[in-house]
Amino acid sequence: MTILATLGLPAPTWKQVADQFEEIVACLALTAVVFAVSWGVVTRYITEQPAAWASEVATLAFAWLVFFGAAACIKYRMHPSIDMLVVRLPRPLQWCVRWLNHALVLGFCAFMTWFGTRFAIDAWSNPSPVLRLPLTWLYGPVAFCFALMALRYVQVVVRGAWHIEGERETHAG
């Protein structure tokens, strides 16, 4: 019996898991950060031998937390925009600036995906100091999450989430 069944909750479908993928990974990473830092503090002050791996696990998990959280922010339109100048332009020019902005964001995501992939591949032979894991585990989320950000950004643009509103172009919610 699963934990969800024990709590009387329905099992999530694959669509729900795919839709909440960023949040699931970010929550797991946050849990790992909290556990590793807590364990590091406990072993430092209670035992005679501090856990050397705790800092490295916290660093790795924090990288995953940051980049998967950024991808979730794209999905929920939580990244800030400064549109003070754009809203003062005529509507046709606003439309041009908006699509130029979309192209720049997608171009940056594509560049970071390419650059992050190359960096992660090059880091495969470079192990971490304590756990001796390939540093690809640290740099890999950059490439993967920027590709995910591009995908989520296209999903948001296609759904028409970024349209001209009265005072703000984007909002959370």
C-alpha positions in Angstrom: 0.0 0.0 0.0 1.4 3.4 -0.9 1.6 6.5 1.3 -1.0 8.3 -0.8 -3.5 5.4 -0.4 -2.9 5.3 3.3 -3.8 9.0 3.5 -6.9 8.4 1.3 -5.5 10.4 -1.6 -5.7 9.3 -5.2 -2.5 8.3 -7.0 -1.3 11.0 -9.4 -1.5 10.3 -13.1 1.6 10.6 -15.4 0.2 13.9 -16.7 0.0 15.3 -13.2 3.6 14.1 -12.5 4.9 15.6 -15.7 3.1 18.9 -15.0 4.5 19.1 -11.5 8.0 17.7 -12.4 9.9 20.8 -11.6 8.3 21.2 -8.2 8.8 17.5 -7.3 12.5 17.6 -8.1 12.9 21.0 -6.3 11.1 19.7 -3.2 13.3 16.6 -3.1 16.4 18.8 -3.6 15.2 21.1 -0.8 14.7 18.1 1.5 18.2 16.9 0.7 19.7 20.4 1.4 17.9 20.6 4.8 18.8 17.0 5.7 22.5 17.4 4.7 22.9 20.8 6.5 21.1 19.5 9.6 23.2 16.4 9.7 26.4 18.4 9.2 25.5 20.6 12.1 24.6 17.6 14.3 27.8 15.8 13.5 29.9 18.9 13.9 28.6 19.8 17.4 27.6 16.5 18.9 30.1 13.9 17.5 33.8 14.2 17.3 33.9 13.6 13.6 31.9 16.0 11.3 30.3 14.5 8.2 32.5 15.6 5.4 29.9 14.7 2.8 27.2 16.9 4.2 28.5 20.1 2.6 29.0 18.5 -0.8 25.5 17.0 -0.8 24.0 20.3 0.2 25.9 22.1 -2.6 24.8 19.5 -5.2 21.1 19.6 -4.0 21.1 23.4 -3.9 22.1 23.5 -7.6 19.2 21.2 -8.4 16.9 23.3 -6.3 17.8 26.6 -7.9 17.5 25.5 -11.5 14.4 23.3 -11.2 12.8 26.2 -9.2 13.7 28.6 -11.9 12.0 26.3 -14.5 8.9 26.2 -12.2 8.9 30.0 -12.1 8.8 30.1 -15.9 5.8 27.9 -15.8 4.0 30.0 -13.3 5.1 33.4 -14.8 6.9 34.4 -11.7 10.0 35.9 -13.2 9.8 39.7 -13.0 9.5 41.9 -16.0 10.1 45.6 -16.3 7.7 47.0 -18.8 7.6 50.6 -17.8 8.8 51.7 -21.2 6.9 49.1 -23.2 3.5 50.0 -22.0 4.1 53.6 -23.2 4.7 52.5 -26.7 2.0 52.2 -29.4 0.3 48.8 -29.5 2.1 47.6 -32.7 5.5 48.5 -31.2 4.5 46.8 -28.0 3.8 43.6 -30.0 7.2 43.9 -31.7 9.1 44.4 -28.4 7.2 41.5 -26.8 8.1 39.1 -29.6 11.7 40.3 -29.6 11.8 39.6 -25.9 10.4 36.1 -26.5 13.1 35.4 -29.1 15.8 36.7 -26.8 14.6 34.6 -23.8 14.4 31.5 -26.0 17.8 32.2 -27.6 19.3 32.6 -24.1 17.8 29.3 -23.0 19.0 27.6 -26.1 22.5 29.0 -25.6 22.6 27.9 -22.0 21.4 24.5 -22.9 24.1 24.1 -25.4 26.8 25.6 -23.2 25.7 23.7 -20.1 25.7 20.4 -22.0 29.2 21.0 -23.2 30.3 22.0 -19.7 28.6 19.0 -18.1 30.1 16.6 -20.6 33.6 18.1 -20.0 33.1 17.8 -16.2 32.4 14.1 -16.3 36.1 13.2 -15.8 36.4 15.7 -12.9 35.3 14.2 -9.6 34.0 16.0 -6.6 36.4 16.3 -3.7 34.6 14.1 -1.1 32.1 11.8 -2.7 34.2 11.5 -5.9 31.0 11.9 -8.0 31.5 13.4 -11.5 30.9 17.1 -11.4 28.4 16.5 -14.1 25.9 16.0 -11.3 26.6 19.6 -10.3 26.6 21.2 -13.8 24.0 18.9 -15.4 20.9 20.7 -14.0 22.0 23.8 -15.9 21.7 22.2 -19.3 18.6 20.1 -18.5 16.7 22.9 -16.8 17.5 25.6 -19.4 16.0 23.1 -22.0 13.1 22.7 -19.7 12.7 26.4 -19.2 12.6 26.8 -23.0 9.9 24.2 -23.2 7.9 25.8 -20.5 8.4 29.2 -21.9 7.0 28.1 -25.3 4.1 26.4 -23.5 3.3 29.7 -21.7 3.6 31.8 -24.9 1.5 29.4 -26.9 -1.2 29.5 -24.3 -1.3 33.3 -24.5 -0.2 33.9 -21.0 1.9 36.9 -21.9 -0.6 39.3 -23.3 -1.0 43.0 -22.8 -2.6 43.7 -19.4 -3.5 47.0 -17.9 -0.5 47.5 -15.7 1.7 44.4 -15.7 2.8 42.1 -18.4 3.4 39.1 -16.1 2.1 38.0 -12.7 2.2 35.1 -10.4 -0.9 32.9 -10.2 
